[in-house]
């Protein structure tokens, strides 16, 4: 196993270039899917390696519940700096699990509260709330009765700030979030960034790319990129955004000036994968190589640890 157990913890650094370049050179749909997949894979690998290190650390503690054979020198020798790395992995993994559990709980709580707030209203796709606070967001459906379909939630205060064409752009934008299930991408990268803080640049990039994806879908639906840009700009001046980071909003999150500038420029190219002879291509292949290396390192470490533990555990 050796130093390979530590590689998945630092290999997310290989994805930083693609996180920076994807928004500029890839279609937002491609960027969202690519960066989310990379983040999820790297987070899973780093968490697995933390668990392997925790086994070594737990075996060193007095009165540990693990089999006595797991404390053999062969087990500890499988990890460099076993005393420091093993013991440090215990609180680290516990913090990772606690933070991810809290994020999942908060996401579920926000969705449940939103659905309960809309329970007495007509079951239409668009729900207009008589609220003086301007905001709009896409509320995904749930598995409970009455929550099977996603809904667009918007307040009357925000609609009053927009012209009819801009309102159509708003509704098209939020419908795009629901159709593509952007909340799943946002939740995935949020959990990944909690599992490994080095993945936070990917979370920021996916948040922006998902908004840009919905912007482009809205522009196609209303037939005017300038109308969508104008609606986003107006809403950004007055809106407070979505109630949670994993629920996509109209004017937030994401750098609104960059989104408006992108809409005022030409439409993004539809090519899914960039040429390898470009900076974007090199960054994408570098992130892919880092992901594969992380998966191979974690798999090698897991298999090696299982073989050592099996040999150390008496029948």
Backbone bond lengths (Angstrom), bond angles and torsions (degrees), N, CA, C in turn:
res aa  C-N    CA-C-N  psi(-1)  N-CA   C-N-CA  omega(-1)  CA-C   N-CA-C  phi
1 X - - - 1.462 - - 1.528 109.23 -
2 X 1.319 118.09 -59.96 1.455 121.44 172.15 1.512 113.84 56.90
3 X 1.333 114.08 -142.31 1.467 119.90 -176.54 1.521 111.94 -71.80
4 X 1.332 118.06 -12.38 1.462 119.73 -179.39 1.525 112.18 -61.15
5 X 1.326 117.24 -25.16 1.446 119.50 -179.77 1.525 111.92 -68.56
6 X 1.316 116.70 -22.18 1.467 120.05 -179.60 1.530 112.89 -89.33
7 X 1.327 117.70 -18.78 1.467 119.90 -174.57 1.529 113.13 -60.19
8 X 1.340 120.44 -46.50 1.478 118.81 -179.56 1.518 113.80 -60.25
9 X 1.326 117.87 -17.83 1.457 119.79 179.55 1.520 112.28 -76.28
10 X 1.344 116.93 -24.58 1.472 120.97 -176.64 1.527 113.02 -115.81
11 X 1.328 118.04 -13.08 1.461 119.99 -178.95 1.525 114.20 -64.86
12 X 1.345 121.41 -20.29 1.476 118.86 172.39 1.518 114.08 -55.63
13 X 1.330 117.89 -17.69 1.464 119.82 175.64 1.523 111.53 -61.58
14 X 1.328 117.61 -26.51 1.467 120.54 -179.86 1.525 111.68 -69.61
15 X 1.335 117.88 -16.27 1.469 121.14 -178.88 1.513 112.61 -92.50
16 X 1.312 118.12 -5.90 1.463 119.27 -179.26 1.528 113.03 -62.33
17 X 1.334 119.49 -43.56 1.480 117.54 179.27 1.519 113.39 -60.93
18 X 1.343 117.23 -41.81 1.464 118.77 -179.08 1.520 110.95 -69.66
19 X 1.326 118.12 -30.04 1.465 120.30 176.73 1.517 110.82 -65.18
20 X 1.314 116.38 -34.29 1.468 120.24 -178.88 1.524 111.97 -78.98
21 X 1.332 117.28 -35.37 1.460 121.00 -173.55 1.518 113.75 -92.95
22 X 1.327 117.69 -20.39 1.464 119.64 -173.98 1.514 112.31 -61.72
23 X 1.321 117.26 -41.12 1.468 120.32 -178.34 1.516 112.17 -65.18
24 X 1.331 117.33 -24.59 1.461 120.70 -177.60 1.528 113.04 -90.05
25 X 1.335 116.85 -31.22 1.460 119.33 -168.45 1.529 114.67 -120.08
26 X 1.327 118.62 -8.51 1.453 121.08 179.57 1.524 110.20 -113.32
27 X 1.319 115.08 153.95 1.460 118.61 171.40 1.520 108.11 -62.21
28 X 1.341 118.31 139.96 1.473 119.87 -177.46 1.519 113.48 -54.09
29 X 1.329 117.33 -35.32 1.471 119.71 178.69 1.527 110.77 -63.18
30 X 1.334 116.12 -45.81 1.459 120.43 179.32 1.520 111.31 -65.68
31 X 1.330 116.45 -42.69 1.463 120.13 -179.60 1.521 111.12 -62.19
32 X 1.321 117.66 -41.96 1.460 120.74 -179.83 1.518 111.20 -61.93
33 X 1.309 116.64 -47.41 1.463 119.88 -177.59 1.526 111.72 -69.33
34 X 1.332 117.09 -42.69 1.456 120.24 -178.94 1.525 111.52 -62.99
35 X 1.331 116.93 -51.09 1.457 120.25 -175.97 1.528 111.90 -67.72
36 X 1.324 117.30 -35.22 1.465 119.60 177.40 1.519 111.07 -65.30
37 X 1.342 116.71 -43.35 1.457 119.88 178.64 1.515 112.51 -62.69
38 X 1.331 116.26 -43.46 1.465 120.14 178.68 1.522 110.78 -62.93
39 X 1.336 116.57 -45.06 1.462 120.30 -179.27 1.527 111.65 -62.85
40 X 1.330 117.14 -43.60 1.464 120.09 -178.78 1.520 111.17 -64.59
41 X 1.334 117.06 -43.69 1.465 120.23 -179.17 1.521 111.42 -64.77
42 X 1.318 116.77 -45.81 1.467 119.45 -178.84 1.520 111.97 -67.51
43 X 1.313 117.78 -36.33 1.462 120.06 178.11 1.522 110.96 -66.24
44 X 1.319 117.05 -40.93 1.465 120.41 178.53 1.529 111.02 -63.20
45 X 1.332 116.51 -41.91 1.470 120.26 -179.15 1.527 111.41 -67.06
46 X 1.318 117.45 -43.05 1.465 119.45 -179.45 1.530 111.17 -67.41
47 X 1.336 117.46 -35.67 1.458 120.09 177.84 1.525 111.13 -67.36
48 X 1.334 116.50 -38.92 1.458 120.16 177.15 1.525 111.20 -61.69
49 X 1.314 116.47 -43.14 1.458 119.49 179.93 1.525 111.50 -67.62
50 X 1.324 117.64 -34.88 1.465 119.53 173.81 1.523 111.05 -62.27
51 X 1.328 116.29 -38.18 1.463 119.45 178.66 1.527 111.25 -65.77
52 X 1.330 117.11 -39.18 1.465 119.97 177.46 1.524 110.98 -64.86
53 X 1.316 116.36 -41.62 1.457 119.50 177.53 1.524 111.23 -65.39
54 X 1.327 116.87 -34.88 1.457 119.78 179.55 1.522 111.21 -65.99
55 X 1.331 117.21 -33.50 1.465 119.84 176.84 1.524 110.17 -60.29
56 X 1.332 115.70 -44.47 1.466 119.70 178.81 1.528 110.63 -65.26
57 X 1.332 116.79 -40.81 1.456 119.50 -179.81 1.510 112.87 -68.61
58 X 1.336 117.02 -40.25 1.464 120.50 -179.55 1.518 111.12 -65.98
59 X 1.321 116.82 -34.77 1.461 120.21 179.92 1.520 112.43 -64.80
60 X 1.339 117.77 -18.31 1.457 121.07 179.82 1.527 112.71 -87.53
61 X 1.316 117.52 -12.82 1.453 120.34 -176.15 1.517 111.03 -80.46
62 X 1.311 118.08 142.68 1.469 119.93 176.88 1.521 111.11 -69.22
63 X 1.322 115.09 137.35 1.450 120.29 179.18 1.509 114.22 72.26
64 X 1.334 118.47 24.75 1.463 120.17 -178.49 1.520 110.08 -71.55
65 X 1.331 117.03 150.87 1.465 119.94 -176.80 1.524 113.69 -81.49
66 X 1.315 118.47 -1.91 1.458 121.03 -178.09 1.525 110.50 -76.53
67 X 1.328 117.28 158.66 1.479 119.74 177.48 1.520 111.44 -57.28
68 X 1.333 116.69 148.08 1.459 121.59 -177.82 1.518 112.04 -61.41
69 X 1.325 116.23 -33.51 1.456 119.51 -178.80 1.515 113.57 -64.08
70 X 1.341 117.24 -21.97 1.467 120.15 -179.93 1.525 112.37 -73.52
71 X 1.316 116.84 -8.67 1.460 120.39 176.29 1.518 112.49 -94.78
72 X 1.324 117.23 5.32 1.464 120.81 -179.74 1.522 110.71 -61.78
73 X 1.323 117.55 154.57 1.468 120.65 178.79 1.519 113.29 -58.02
74 X 1.359 117.20 -29.99 1.468 118.89 -179.75 1.522 111.45 -63.63
75 X 1.314 116.15 -36.16 1.467 119.69 179.50 1.524 110.40 -68.43
76 X 1.310 116.50 -45.14 1.454 120.09 -178.23 1.518 111.60 -70.34
77 X 1.325 116.57 -31.28 1.463 119.93 -179.69 1.521 112.46 -71.02
78 X 1.325 117.39 -13.58 1.464 119.97 -179.39 1.515 112.38 -72.48
79 X 1.348 117.04 -16.02 1.464 121.49 -176.81 1.527 108.81 -121.19
80 X 1.317 118.20 124.86 1.470 119.64 174.63 1.534 110.53 -64.60
81 X 1.307 116.05 143.22 1.466 121.55 -179.43 1.521 110.42 53.68
82 X 1.341 115.60 48.53 1.465 120.70 -171.22 1.529 112.60 -60.48
83 X 1.323 118.20 -36.07 1.462 119.36 -177.14 1.523 111.44 -66.20
84 X 1.328 116.21 -41.55 1.462 119.87 -178.31 1.529 110.79 -79.15
85 X 1.350 116.39 -51.81 1.468 120.41 -176.05 1.518 111.70 -64.86
86 X 1.336 116.53 -41.47 1.458 119.38 -177.74 1.514 112.64 -64.37
87 X 1.331 116.27 -46.74 1.465 119.33 -179.10 1.523 111.75 -70.76
88 X 1.333 117.92 -34.48 1.462 120.09 178.54 1.519 111.70 -68.70
89 X 1.344 116.98 -27.97 1.464 120.15 -178.24 1.517 112.01 -70.08
90 X 1.321 118.16 -25.87 1.468 120.60 -176.54 1.529 111.31 -64.05
91 X 1.339 119.68 -58.29 1.475 118.23 178.89 1.523 112.84 -66.61
92 X 1.353 116.30 -30.91 1.467 118.73 -179.74 1.515 111.17 -63.44
93 X 1.323 116.80 -47.30 1.463 120.05 -179.66 1.521 111.33 -66.34
94 X 1.316 117.05 -38.05 1.463 119.68 178.21 1.529 111.05 -63.31
95 X 1.327 116.43 -39.85 1.469 119.92 178.14 1.529 110.01 -65.62
96 X 1.334 116.93 -42.75 1.469 120.62 179.31 1.520 110.77 -59.37
97 X 1.331 116.63 -47.36 1.464 120.09 -179.31 1.527 111.29 -64.68
98 X 1.337 116.67 -39.54 1.457 119.62 -179.36 1.524 111.61 -67.29
99 X 1.322 117.21 -42.46 1.465 120.42 -179.04 1.523 110.78 -67.57
100 X 1.322 117.64 -41.26 1.467 120.44 178.60 1.529 111.04 -66.00
101 X 1.330 116.38 -40.58 1.466 119.54 177.74 1.525 110.83 -63.41
102 X 1.320 116.77 -39.87 1.464 120.28 178.97 1.523 110.95 -65.30
103 X 1.340 117.31 -38.97 1.463 120.51 178.78 1.524 110.55 -65.12
104 X 1.323 117.44 -42.44 1.463 120.56 177.99 1.525 111.12 -64.30
105 X 1.323 115.90 -42.44 1.470 119.49 179.76 1.516 110.79 -64.00
106 X 1.324 116.99 -43.09 1.468 120.12 -179.44 1.523 110.90 -65.60
107 X 1.324 116.82 -40.77 1.463 120.39 178.04 1.532 110.06 -60.51
108 X 1.334 116.41 -47.13 1.457 119.31 179.54 1.514 112.58 -64.92
109 X 1.331 116.77 -37.98 1.465 120.15 -179.71 1.524 111.07 -64.57
110 X 1.328 117.25 -43.87 1.459 120.68 179.72 1.525 110.66 -62.37
111 X 1.325 116.86 -43.38 1.463 119.40 179.54 1.520 111.70 -65.14
112 X 1.328 116.75 -42.11 1.470 119.34 179.69 1.522 111.33 -63.62
113 X 1.329 116.58 -43.11 1.457 119.53 178.81 1.522 111.54 -63.36
114 X 1.330 116.34 -40.56 1.461 119.59 179.85 1.522 110.96 -64.74
115 X 1.320 117.19 -42.07 1.463 119.91 179.04 1.527 111.10 -66.20
116 X 1.323 116.39 -39.85 1.479 118.21 178.32 1.516 110.94 -64.70
117 X 1.332 117.46 -36.35 1.462 120.18 179.84 1.516 111.94 -66.42
118 X 1.335 116.59 -26.66 1.462 120.45 -178.86 1.521 112.58 -98.25
119 X 1.334 117.45 3.09 1.465 120.29 -173.03 1.520 112.26 -61.47
120 X 1.323 119.06 -36.38 1.451 120.71 -176.42 1.513 115.17 -88.37
121 X 1.339 116.91 1.55 1.460 120.51 -178.21 1.523 110.63 -94.73
122 X 1.336 117.56 161.47 1.465 120.13 178.42 1.529 111.29 -56.49
123 X 1.326 116.64 145.21 1.456 121.69 -175.72 1.511 113.42 -81.68
124 X 1.299 117.83 49.97 1.457 122.12 178.13 1.523 110.37 -89.41
125 X 1.329 115.62 163.34 1.464 119.49 -178.88 1.519 111.29 -68.90
126 X 1.333 116.94 -35.99 1.463 122.05 179.24 1.524 108.92 -106.75
127 X 1.332 115.46 127.38 1.459 121.33 179.68 1.520 107.88 -116.13
128 X 1.328 116.49 121.14 1.460 122.04 178.09 1.525 108.03 -102.95
129 X 1.336 115.71 117.30 1.456 120.78 -179.28 1.528 110.00 -95.19
130 X 1.318 118.04 135.47 1.479 120.53 176.91 1.528 110.52 -78.42
131 X 1.301 115.76 75.95 1.459 121.56 -174.73 1.526 108.68 -123.82
132 X 1.336 116.15 140.09 1.464 120.76 178.24 1.527 112.62 -78.26
133 X 1.336 117.15 -11.00 1.469 121.31 178.69 1.525 108.48 -92.86
134 X 1.333 118.80 121.54 1.460 120.63 -177.69 1.531 112.16 -80.82
135 X 1.316 116.52 123.67 1.464 121.64 174.14 1.522 108.44 -164.49
136 X 1.308 115.28 163.15 1.468 122.39 177.51 1.520 107.78 -154.99
137 X 1.328 115.94 142.25 1.461 120.05 177.41 1.522 109.41 -157.66
138 X 1.323 115.03 164.37 1.460 122.16 178.42 1.516 108.43 -98.07
139 X 1.326 117.06 122.54 1.458 122.55 -179.65 1.524 108.85 -103.74
140 X 1.338 118.01 109.72 1.470 119.70 -179.55 1.518 111.57 -65.24
141 X 1.315 115.87 156.35 1.449 121.01 176.34 1.510 111.59 -73.54
142 X 1.324 116.40 168.82 1.462 122.27 179.79 1.506 110.33 -129.49
143 X 1.332 115.15 179.27 1.457 121.06 -178.65 1.520 113.26 -88.84
144 X 1.313 116.86 -15.25 1.459 119.40 -179.06 1.518 110.37 -75.75
145 X 1.346 118.20 158.58 1.463 121.01 178.82 1.522 111.56 -56.68
146 X 1.317 115.23 133.98 1.451 120.85 179.66 1.511 114.34 85.74
147 X 1.350 117.18 -0.13 1.460 119.93 -178.39 1.528 110.94 -122.85
148 X 1.294 117.15 24.27 1.450 119.49 -174.62 1.517 114.82 -77.67
149 X 1.300 119.11 -15.48 1.452 121.74 -177.35 1.528 109.86 -122.49
150 X 1.311 114.59 147.23 1.447 119.32 176.61 1.524 110.76 -76.02
151 X 1.311 116.32 156.49 1.455 121.25 -177.91 1.517 109.72 -137.98
152 X 1.321 115.20 149.67 1.455 122.46 175.83 1.522 107.52 -97.04
153 X 1.313 116.45 121.27 1.465 122.12 -178.28 1.518 108.33 -108.04
154 X 1.320 115.94 125.54 1.461 121.54 -179.52 1.523 108.38 -144.78
155 X 1.291 116.29 146.96 1.465 120.15 -179.95 1.519 110.32 -97.28
156 X 1.315 114.61 155.93 1.458 120.27 178.42 1.529 111.54 -64.12
157 X 1.326 116.64 -29.94 1.465 119.80 179.26 1.524 111.43 -63.23
158 X 1.331 117.29 -38.74 1.461 119.71 178.80 1.524 111.10 -72.92
159 X 1.317 117.23 -39.99 1.464 119.60 179.14 1.525 111.39 -62.86
160 X 1.316 117.00 -33.96 1.463 119.84 179.17 1.526 112.15 -65.71
161 X 1.326 116.57 -21.78 1.473 120.54 -179.39 1.526 112.64 -85.62
162 X 1.337 117.74 -9.18 1.457 121.51 -173.57 1.518 111.18 -115.30
163 X 1.320 114.59 150.10 1.460 121.09 173.38 1.529 109.56 -80.96
164 X 1.333 117.86 166.33 1.470 119.77 -177.42 1.527 114.03 -54.89
165 X 1.323 117.79 -43.57 1.467 119.69 179.50 1.522 110.83 -65.69
166 X 1.314 117.31 -36.02 1.455 120.96 179.34 1.524 111.29 -71.07
167 X 1.315 116.17 -30.91 1.460 119.00 175.55 1.528 110.29 -66.54
168 X 1.316 116.61 -40.75 1.466 119.21 177.02 1.524 110.74 -61.67
169 X 1.327 116.60 -37.25 1.460 120.40 177.22 1.528 110.71 -64.66
170 X 1.324 116.26 -40.50 1.463 119.91 178.12 1.523 110.99 -60.87
171 X 1.345 116.00 -48.99 1.466 119.29 -178.79 1.528 111.24 -63.83
172 X 1.324 117.94 -39.34 1.461 120.72 178.68 1.522 111.02 -65.02
173 X 1.324 116.52 -38.31 1.463 121.04 178.75 1.532 110.72 -62.23
174 X 1.305 117.54 -48.26 1.460 120.71 -178.04 1.525 111.20 -69.74
175 X 1.330 118.10 -35.49 1.466 119.78 176.06 1.527 110.56 -63.77
176 X 1.323 116.85 -34.85 1.465 119.95 177.26 1.524 110.81 -63.92
177 X 1.331 116.41 -39.69 1.469 119.46 176.41 1.523 110.83 -59.97
178 X 1.318 116.77 -43.25 1.460 120.28 -178.46 1.524 111.52 -69.39
179 X 1.330 116.67 -43.13 1.460 119.92 -177.04 1.522 112.00 -64.13
180 X 1.320 117.01 -39.50 1.466 121.12 -178.97 1.521 112.74 -89.23
181 X 1.326 117.63 -0.83 1.471 122.39 -179.95 1.530 111.11 53.32
182 X 1.306 115.48 52.18 1.462 120.12 -178.10 1.524 112.67 -64.53
183 X 1.325 117.66 -23.64 1.461 118.86 179.49 1.522 111.61 -62.17
184 X 1.327 117.25 -28.34 1.465 119.81 178.80 1.528 110.72 -70.88
185 X 1.324 116.74 -41.02 1.461 119.60 176.51 1.528 110.34 -62.57
186 X 1.332 116.03 -44.95 1.462 119.98 -177.04 1.523 111.38 -65.71
187 X 1.329 116.90 -39.88 1.453 119.52 179.22 1.527 110.91 -68.47
188 X 1.321 116.85 -38.35 1.470 120.73 179.95 1.520 111.62 -61.85
189 X 1.331 116.71 -47.68 1.467 118.61 -178.02 1.525 111.01 -72.24
190 X 1.327 117.55 -27.53 1.466 119.00 175.83 1.526 110.18 -66.08
191 X 1.330 117.00 -44.64 1.459 120.39 178.14 1.527 110.68 -65.63
192 X 1.338 116.41 -38.81 1.466 119.48 179.36 1.520 111.31 -63.05
193 X 1.322 117.29 -41.04 1.461 119.91 179.92 1.523 111.54 -68.83
194 X 1.338 117.49 -27.80 1.454 120.11 174.49 1.536 110.53 -72.84
195 X 1.335 115.92 -36.52 1.463 119.28 -179.85 1.519 111.88 -69.22
196 X 1.335 117.04 -35.23 1.463 121.32 178.70 1.520 108.06 -144.30
197 X 1.316 118.84 109.31 1.472 120.67 -177.68 1.518 114.05 -58.87
198 X 1.329 118.70 -20.23 1.464 120.44 178.29 1.522 111.95 -68.10
199 X 1.324 117.95 -10.63 1.461 122.29 179.60 1.528 112.57 -92.99
200 X 1.311 118.16 4.60 1.467 119.94 -179.23 1.524 113.44 -61.97
201 X 1.341 120.02 -36.72 1.477 117.96 175.61 1.529 112.93 -59.15
202 X 1.322 117.71 -32.29 1.460 119.99 177.47 1.515 110.92 -70.41
203 X 1.316 116.69 -35.11 1.471 119.84 176.95 1.525 110.21 -62.71
204 X 1.325 116.63 -45.64 1.468 120.03 178.68 1.519 110.85 -62.08
205 X 1.337 116.46 -41.90 1.463 120.40 -178.71 1.523 111.60 -66.88
206 X 1.325 118.04 -39.99 1.468 120.68 179.83 1.529 110.55 -68.50
207 X 1.315 117.28 -39.18 1.465 120.36 177.25 1.522 110.97 -57.82
208 X 1.323 115.30 -45.33 1.471 119.62 178.74 1.527 111.42 -67.97
209 X 1.339 116.93 -43.76 1.465 120.65 -177.47 1.524 111.50 -64.28
210 X 1.330 117.70 -37.25 1.461 119.88 179.15 1.527 111.12 -65.53
211 X 1.328 116.37 -39.46 1.462 119.21 176.68 1.521 111.08 -66.25
212 X 1.328 116.45 -40.42 1.463 119.89 178.10 1.529 110.96 -65.72
213 X 1.308 116.94 -36.31 1.466 121.27 176.90 1.526 109.65 -59.94
214 X 1.327 116.93 -48.02 1.464 120.45 178.60 1.526 111.14 -65.98
215 X 1.338 117.26 -34.68 1.466 119.96 177.23 1.520 111.09 -60.38
216 X 1.334 116.30 -45.47 1.465 119.91 -178.32 1.522 111.63 -67.62
217 X 1.329 116.92 -37.51 1.460 119.49 176.95 1.531 110.47 -65.21
218 X 1.323 116.87 -39.48 1.461 120.31 178.21 1.521 111.10 -66.42
219 X 1.332 117.05 -38.75 1.465 120.70 178.93 1.523 110.93 -62.79
220 X 1.326 116.88 -39.38 1.462 119.27 177.13 1.527 111.62 -68.52
221 X 1.347 116.11 -35.65 1.463 119.39 -177.62 1.523 112.01 -69.64
222 X 1.335 118.10 -40.57 1.461 120.81 -177.90 1.522 112.19 -93.11
223 X 1.329 117.17 -12.73 1.461 120.59 177.29 1.505 115.20 77.65
224 X 1.337 117.93 17.73 1.466 120.41 -179.15 1.517 109.49 -152.37
225 X 1.311 115.83 113.41 1.453 119.80 176.70 1.530 111.13 -69.60
226 X 1.310 117.10 -33.80 1.452 120.72 -179.21 1.533 111.12 -66.90
227 X 1.321 117.58 -35.63 1.465 120.38 178.21 1.524 111.02 -64.45
228 X 1.330 116.21 -42.54 1.460 119.94 178.29 1.529 110.24 -64.63
229 X 1.317 117.07 -42.23 1.468 120.42 179.18 1.519 110.59 -62.21
230 X 1.317 117.06 -41.79 1.461 120.32 179.91 1.534 110.87 -66.07
231 X 1.323 116.86 -39.98 1.466 119.99 179.07 1.524 111.30 -65.35
232 X 1.328 116.94 -41.05 1.467 120.32 178.76 1.524 110.39 -63.71
233 X 1.311 116.22 -43.60 1.459 119.79 180.00 1.507 112.56 -61.99
234 X 1.326 116.78 -44.09 1.462 119.58 178.94 1.522 111.48 -65.01
235 X 1.329 115.99 -44.16 1.459 118.92 -178.03 1.520 111.48 -66.36
236 X 1.324 116.90 -33.71 1.467 119.78 -179.55 1.518 111.92 -65.27
237 X 1.314 117.25 -28.66 1.463 120.58 -178.73 1.524 112.86 -72.73
238 X 1.340 116.10 -23.21 1.460 118.67 -174.36 1.520 113.69 -123.51
239 X 1.332 117.79 -19.08 1.465 120.81 -171.83 1.513 111.41 -81.59
240 X 1.322 115.60 153.77 1.464 121.70 176.25 1.526 111.52 -105.57
241 X 1.328 118.62 -1.03 1.455 121.46 175.64 1.510 113.35 89.05
242 X 1.342 114.96 -167.50 1.460 121.86 -177.88 1.519 110.63 -84.14
243 X 1.348 117.49 160.17 1.460 119.91 -178.85 1.519 113.96 -73.89
244 X 1.324 119.29 -13.34 1.465 122.40 179.08 1.517 108.81 -148.42
245 X 1.347 116.05 155.33 1.458 120.06 -177.80 1.514 112.48 -65.20
246 X 1.321 117.50 -25.38 1.456 120.16 -178.04 1.522 113.31 -89.64
247 X 1.332 117.98 -1.85 1.453 121.76 173.49 1.523 107.83 -104.47
248 X 1.322 117.38 119.57 1.462 121.46 -174.35 1.520 110.49 -72.67
249 X 1.324 115.23 134.60 1.451 121.41 177.45 1.511 111.80 -112.14
250 X 1.334 116.45 171.32 1.463 119.82 -174.38 1.519 112.06 -78.24
251 X 1.312 117.50 -50.74 1.464 120.83 -175.67 1.520 112.96 -101.21
252 X 1.299 117.87 -2.49 1.464 121.90 -179.82 1.528 106.84 -159.26
253 X 1.339 119.60 155.45 1.457 126.41 2.33 1.522 111.37 -85.41
254 X 1.300 115.16 179.79 1.449 120.93 -179.71 1.509 111.20 109.82
255 X 1.321 117.55 150.60 1.467 121.13 179.61 1.532 110.95 -67.40
256 X 1.304 116.90 104.18 1.463 121.07 -176.73 1.530 112.13 -60.94
257 X 1.340 121.15 -43.58 1.471 119.38 178.84 1.527 113.18 -57.75
258 X 1.323 117.63 -38.48 1.463 119.96 178.21 1.514 111.21 -66.85
259 X 1.307 117.16 -38.52 1.464 120.35 178.90 1.524 110.82 -65.91
260 X 1.318 116.31 -42.97 1.459 120.13 179.23 1.526 110.36 -64.27
261 X 1.339 116.59 -43.02 1.471 119.85 178.95 1.516 111.30 -63.13
262 X 1.341 117.26 -38.02 1.459 120.01 179.11 1.528 111.36 -66.44
263 X 1.332 117.10 -37.31 1.456 120.46 179.08 1.521 111.93 -70.97
264 X 1.312 117.49 -29.70 1.460 120.48 178.35 1.531 111.81 -79.13
265 X 1.319 116.87 -11.14 1.456 121.06 176.59 1.519 110.57 -95.79
266 X 1.325 116.77 -169.87 1.478 120.44 -179.85 1.517 111.28 -70.48
267 X 1.316 115.87 156.60 1.464 121.42 178.66 1.523 109.74 -66.41
268 X 1.334 118.32 145.47 1.464 120.64 -179.37 1.516 111.77 -66.72
269 X 1.313 115.37 150.07 1.460 120.63 178.34 1.515 109.92 -67.47
270 X 1.307 115.18 148.38 1.460 120.02 -177.50 1.508 114.45 -87.73
271 X 1.343 119.19 3.63 1.452 120.70 -178.47 1.521 109.78 -67.17
272 X 1.336 116.19 132.48 1.456 121.03 -174.28 1.523 113.12 -78.57
273 X 1.319 119.00 -35.56 1.462 120.73 -174.75 1.517 109.35 -131.10
274 X 1.320 117.89 129.83 1.464 120.21 -176.91 1.512 112.15 -75.09
275 X 1.317 115.90 160.95 1.459 121.25 176.73 1.524 109.62 -67.37
276 X 1.320 115.63 144.92 1.458 120.47 -178.84 1.519 112.14 -69.04
277 X 1.314 117.24 -17.89 1.456 121.58 -177.17 1.531 112.29 -89.37
278 X 1.317 117.07 21.28 1.457 122.39 176.47 1.526 109.23 -122.97
279 X 1.336 115.33 164.64 1.467 119.17 177.99 1.524 110.76 -61.17
280 X 1.338 116.25 -39.43 1.449 119.66 178.94 1.523 111.12 -65.88
281 X 1.320 116.66 -40.97 1.453 120.40 178.89 1.518 112.21 -62.74
282 X 1.333 115.88 -44.08 1.461 119.63 178.09 1.524 111.35 -63.36
283 X 1.337 116.61 -39.75 1.461 120.03 179.04 1.529 111.12 -66.23
284 X 1.332 116.16 -40.84 1.460 119.35 -179.88 1.524 111.27 -65.75
285 X 1.336 116.28 -44.72 1.453 118.86 178.55 1.521 111.40 -68.03
286 X 1.339 117.59 -32.42 1.460 120.19 175.46 1.513 111.86 -64.33
287 X 1.341 116.81 -41.87 1.464 120.26 177.55 1.523 110.88 -66.28
288 X 1.343 115.88 -38.95 1.465 118.88 177.62 1.521 111.19 -64.36
289 X 1.338 116.05 -41.87 1.461 119.59 178.11 1.528 111.11 -64.44
290 X 1.325 116.84 -40.71 1.454 119.99 177.26 1.520 112.30 -62.83
291 X 1.337 116.29 -38.18 1.459 120.06 178.44 1.518 111.15 -66.58
292 X 1.340 116.57 -44.00 1.462 120.08 178.49 1.526 110.86 -64.10
293 X 1.330 116.60 -43.01 1.461 119.71 178.52 1.522 111.15 -62.87
294 X 1.325 116.76 -38.70 1.459 120.26 178.53 1.522 110.73 -64.97
295 X 1.326 116.57 -42.92 1.464 120.04 179.22 1.526 111.29 -65.20
296 X 1.324 117.10 -42.50 1.453 120.48 179.96 1.529 111.37 -66.84
297 X 1.321 116.69 -39.80 1.459 120.16 179.84 1.526 111.23 -65.76
298 X 1.326 116.48 -43.98 1.460 119.25 180.00 1.523 111.07 -68.25
299 X 1.334 116.94 -38.21 1.467 119.50 177.46 1.521 111.17 -65.66
300 X 1.335 116.94 -43.15 1.460 120.38 177.63 1.527 111.33 -61.39
301 X 1.328 116.44 -42.64 1.458 120.22 -179.98 1.526 111.21 -66.04
302 X 1.323 116.51 -40.33 1.463 119.76 -178.99 1.524 111.06 -66.52
303 X 1.334 117.03 -45.03 1.463 119.80 179.79 1.522 110.82 -64.34
304 X 1.341 116.57 -43.63 1.465 119.91 179.03 1.521 111.78 -61.14
305 X 1.325 116.31 -43.87 1.457 119.72 -179.99 1.527 111.31 -65.23
306 X 1.337 117.53 -40.46 1.471 120.22 178.38 1.522 111.23 -62.82
307 X 1.320 117.26 -40.26 1.468 120.42 179.42 1.542 110.09 -65.56
308 X 1.328 116.66 -43.54 1.464 119.78 179.81 1.518 111.38 -65.37
309 X 1.333 116.98 -44.09 1.464 119.90 -179.74 1.519 111.65 -66.13
310 X 1.331 115.97 -37.18 1.470 119.23 178.40 1.523 110.64 -64.57
311 X 1.332 116.05 -39.90 1.462 119.67 179.21 1.525 111.91 -70.19
312 X 1.336 116.45 -31.07 1.465 119.99 -177.27 1.526 112.90 -84.00
313 X 1.331 117.23 -16.67 1.469 120.02 -176.94 1.518 109.49 -91.94
314 X 1.321 118.42 121.15 1.468 119.61 178.54 1.522 111.16 -71.03
315 X 1.319 115.59 147.87 1.456 121.02 179.21 1.522 110.10 -74.16
